[in-house]
Amino acid sequence: MFTHFVRRFFLVAVLTVAMAFPVWAQRQTTPPPAPPVDRNGLGTAPGDEDEASARLAHDMAKKANLERHAAIKSDAEKLLKLAVELKASVDKSNENLLSMDVVKKAEEIEKLAHSVRDKMKGPN
């Protein structure tokens, strides 16, 4: 009877250790590192940050290009208007007399044309 008690005790002890081992093994593992936290407090993966910054840079460049194109278009319209005004002023004048207005318009056209050329080259 004593051996029967020892066997049972041994069996219960082995089963208890066997059942407790997985719980103990899970507690011994280190938790995975926390993902990086962005400004909003949401977790992001490192690849997501690179993709987001690349997308932001692309969007900013696209917006700047659209603004540059709009400025070029506006300046080109001003150039056309000034050129038409210059032609009308030259047509009114004679071969011996050019007004200061004509000279000023020509200088304004020149400055605006240089500005358009620089904008067309883009940021360098």
C-alpha positions as a printed NumPy array, in Angstrom:
array([[  0.   ,   0.   ,   0.   ],
       [  2.836,   2.357,   0.712],
       [  4.266,   1.77 ,  -2.771],
       [  0.886,   2.445,  -4.237],
       [  0.82 ,   5.771,  -2.351],
       [  4.363,   6.606,  -3.539],
       [  3.441,   5.792,  -7.156],
       [  0.382,   7.965,  -6.965],
       [  2.306,  10.782,  -5.336],
       [  5.038,  10.487,  -7.97 ],
       [  2.457,  10.423, -10.792],
       [  0.645,  13.488,  -9.392],
       [  3.954,  15.308,  -8.94 ],
       [  5.022,  14.517, -12.529],
       [  1.656,  15.589, -13.934],
       [  1.716,  18.799, -11.882],
       [  5.206,  19.654, -13.125],
       [  4.239,  18.722, -16.689],
       [  1.16 ,  20.924, -16.552],
       [  2.958,  23.794, -14.846],
       [  5.922,  23.738, -17.239],
       [  4.12 ,  25.352, -20.195],
       [  2.822,  28.129, -17.919],
       [  6.298,  28.659, -16.476],
       [  7.902,  28.555, -19.943],
       [  5.503,  31.211, -21.219],
       [  6.328,  33.498, -18.326],
       [ 10.071,  33.134, -18.945],
       [  9.929,  34.382, -22.544],
       [ 10.679,  38.042, -23.098],
       [  7.874,  40.125, -24.512],
       [  8.323,  41.335, -28.098],
       [  9.635,  44.881, -28.442],
       [  6.995,  47.545, -28.688],
       [  6.536,  49.021, -32.154],
       [  7.712,  52.611, -32.653],
       [  5.111,  55.208, -31.799],
       [  4.333,  58.025, -34.214],
       [  3.17 ,  61.546, -33.285],
       [ -0.444,  60.439, -33.057],
       [  0.418,  57.719, -30.557],
       [ -0.34 ,  54.94 , -33.018],
       [  2.2  ,  52.176, -33.571],
       [  3.923,  52.073, -36.94 ],
       [  6.417,  49.726, -38.471],
       [  9.791,  51.167, -39.57 ],
       [  8.948,  50.537, -43.239],
       [  5.717,  52.493, -42.859],
       [  7.634,  55.563, -41.645],
       [  9.911,  55.478, -44.704],
       [  6.944,  55.031, -47.02 ],
       [  5.014,  57.839, -45.339],
       [  7.944,  60.263, -45.511],
       [  8.546,  59.357, -49.175],
       [  4.863,  59.899, -49.938],
       [  4.922,  63.246, -48.098],
       [  8.018,  64.376, -50.004],
       [  6.4  ,  63.336, -53.294],
       [  3.195,  65.204, -52.453],
       [  5.128,  68.332, -51.466],
       [  7.176,  68.23 , -54.676],
       [  4.022,  67.767, -56.731],
       [  2.345,  70.714, -54.991],
       [  5.422,  72.905, -55.518],
       [  5.5  ,  71.936, -59.197],
       [  1.821,  72.833, -59.608],
       [  2.401,  76.206, -57.927],
       [  5.437,  76.851, -60.143],
       [  3.415,  75.971, -63.248],
       [  0.597,  78.323, -62.182],
       [  3.118,  81.147, -61.634],
       [  4.67 ,  80.535, -65.066],
       [  1.24 ,  80.591, -66.673],
       [  0.331,  83.843, -64.916],
       [  3.649,  85.45 , -65.876],
       [  3.246,  84.306, -69.491],
       [ -0.174,  85.978, -69.596],
       [  1.387,  89.19 , -68.24 ],
       [  4.132,  88.921, -70.862],
       [  1.557,  88.634, -73.631],
       [ -0.366,  91.636, -72.314],
       [  2.815,  93.735, -72.04 ],
       [  3.962,  92.679, -75.51 ],
       [  0.611,  93.715, -76.997],
       [  0.809,  97.052, -75.145],
       [  4.399,  97.533, -76.315],
       [  3.424,  96.879, -79.935],
       [  0.548,  99.35 , -79.669],
       [  2.884, 101.98 , -78.181],
       [  5.496, 101.422, -80.892],
       [  2.816, 101.65 , -83.582],
       [  1.705, 105.031, -82.19 ],
       [  5.23 , 106.418, -82.129],
       [  7.228, 107.471, -85.168],
       [ 10.7  , 106.463, -86.272],
       [ 12.356, 109.469, -84.636],
       [ 10.578, 109.401, -81.277],
       [ 10.101, 106.612, -78.723],
       [  8.402, 107.485, -75.468],
       [  9.746, 106.569, -72.038],
       [  6.646, 104.402, -71.67 ],
       [  7.917, 102.168, -74.48 ],
       [ 11.351, 101.846, -72.866],
       [  9.813, 101.046, -69.451],
       [  7.529,  98.405, -70.961],
       [ 10.49 ,  96.825, -72.749],
       [ 12.455,  96.68 , -69.464],
       [  9.463,  95.221, -67.635],
       [  9.07 ,  92.572, -70.353],
       [ 12.757,  91.736, -70.103],
       [ 12.625,  91.287, -66.306],
       [  9.464,  89.216, -66.515],
       [ 10.929,  87.051, -69.288],
       [ 14.023,  86.357, -67.164],
       [ 11.775,  85.48 , -64.236],
       [  9.764,  83.045, -66.386],
       [ 12.958,  81.465, -67.696],
       [ 14.286,  80.95 , -64.15 ],
       [ 10.971,  79.436, -63.026],
       [ 10.982,  77.074, -65.995],
       [ 14.435,  75.818, -65.011],
       [ 12.996,  74.849, -61.666],
       [ 14.667,  74.783, -58.246],
       [ 18.34 ,  73.851, -58.511]])
